[in-house]
Amino acid sequence: MSIPALAKLEEFLTVNQAAEHLGVSASTLRNWDRAGKLKARRHPINGYRLYSRRELDRVLRLLKV
């Protein structure tokens, strides 16, 4: 993996980190992903879900309305 790709990974959170950021369970986050309410990317090496901080902040704004 190149250095720019590693830098971009810092902009993403794991399922547990993202769930904590939003104040929901990891299961809820996965359900939202399956339902298309939230878009996860996949880690290039291990395939785990990763969520963009920008996308999570967008969801937070929607949840607060």
C-alpha positions as CSV (number, residue, x, y, z in Angstrom):
1,M,0.0,0.0,0.0
2,S,1.4,3.4,-0.9
3,I,1.8,6.3,1.6
4,P,-1.1,8.3,0.1
5,A,-3.4,5.3,0.6
6,L,-2.4,5.1,4.3
7,A,-3.1,8.8,4.7
8,K,-6.5,8.3,3.3
9,L,-7.3,5.5,5.7
10,E,-7.0,8.0,8.6
11,E,-10.1,9.6,7.3
12,F,-12.1,6.5,8.0
13,L,-13.4,4.8,11.1
14,T,-14.0,1.1,11.9
15,V,-17.5,-0.2,12.6
16,N,-17.0,0.1,16.4
17,Q,-15.5,3.5,16.2
18,A,-18.2,4.8,13.8
19,A,-21.0,3.3,16.0
20,E,-19.5,5.1,19.1
21,H,-19.2,8.3,17.1
22,L,-22.9,8.2,16.2
23,G,-24.1,6.8,19.5
24,V,-25.6,3.7,18.1
25,S,-24.7,0.0,18.2
26,A,-22.4,-1.7,15.7
27,S,-25.4,-3.9,14.7
28,T,-27.4,-0.8,13.9
29,L,-24.6,0.6,11.8
30,R,-24.4,-2.7,9.8
31,N,-28.1,-2.7,9.3
32,W,-28.0,0.9,8.0
33,D,-25.3,-0.2,5.6
34,R,-27.3,-3.1,4.3
35,A,-30.4,-0.8,3.9
36,G,-28.4,1.7,2.0
37,K,-28.7,4.5,4.5
38,L,-25.0,4.6,5.0
39,K,-22.2,3.7,2.6
40,A,-19.2,1.7,3.9
41,R,-16.0,1.3,2.1
42,R,-13.8,-1.8,2.5
43,H,-10.3,-1.9,4.0
44,P,-8.0,-2.7,1.1
45,I,-6.1,-5.4,3.0
46,N,-8.6,-7.1,5.4
47,G,-11.9,-6.2,3.8
48,Y,-13.5,-4.8,7.0
49,R,-16.1,-2.1,6.7
50,L,-14.8,1.5,7.0
51,Y,-16.9,4.6,7.3
52,S,-15.9,8.1,6.2
53,R,-15.8,10.7,8.9
54,R,-17.5,13.1,6.5
55,E,-20.3,10.6,5.9
56,L,-20.8,10.0,9.6
57,D,-20.9,13.8,10.3
58,R,-23.7,14.0,7.6
59,V,-25.6,11.3,9.3
60,L,-25.2,13.0,12.7
61,R,-26.7,16.2,11.3
62,L,-29.7,14.2,10.0
63,L,-30.2,12.5,13.3
64,K,-30.2,15.8,15.2
65,V,-33.0,17.2,13.1
